[in-house]
Amino acid sequence: MEGLAGLAEAYGLPVQSHLDENPDEVAWVRRLHPEYTDYASVYDGCGLLGPDTLMAHCVYLTDKEAALLRERGTTIVHCPTSNTNVRSGLCPVRRYLGMGLKMGLGSDISGGHTLDMAEVVRSALGTSKLLWRTSCEKWAHLRAQEAFWLATVGGASFFGKAGVFEPGYDFDAVAVDDSAWCTPDDDLPARFEKMIYCSSSRDVKAKYVAGRKIF
């Protein structure tokens, strides 16, 4: 792991790994590395935490680990479809956002079942509502706008000025045909909600990356 940190530094490479995905994994890492107080400290001790690091899952971060990731500027990648498919648990996204952690959404296709980010957004909303209920409403559940933010600005900010339609940012966009689930009477908030809950990759008619049309 220290060698990987050296390669990342020497070549200016980003780092991506998994952290605190499930209880058995957390316990195993503690047995392997009793010299560290927690899982995140193992990565940090090897030089693998920083602003160029993405850590998937992070379902079971302690307050100390969360504070360490915030201090290092590390981005958490919430993977709700994977977390439910492999029974990892319900990630407390609201808690992490409240602590000022950087976050985005991911498919984790080895555990997740789709690359369709619209479906991942819906999964993030559903798992957040389940956590809200099972935690006796300890944390407010995510709203549609917040889940969409995680799928766009939250994740894209790791790569630079992207993910939002503002001057100076890359023009990254998808054109979505909403004719199957919107009516002429729908206002903008209604169209947005329907896009969140009804759209899929089949509705994407064009895609732009940094201003260049991909299809």
Order of alpha helices (4+ residues) and beta strands (2+ residues): alpha-beta-alpha-alpha-beta-alpha-beta-alpha-alpha-beta-alpha-alpha-beta-alpha-beta-beta
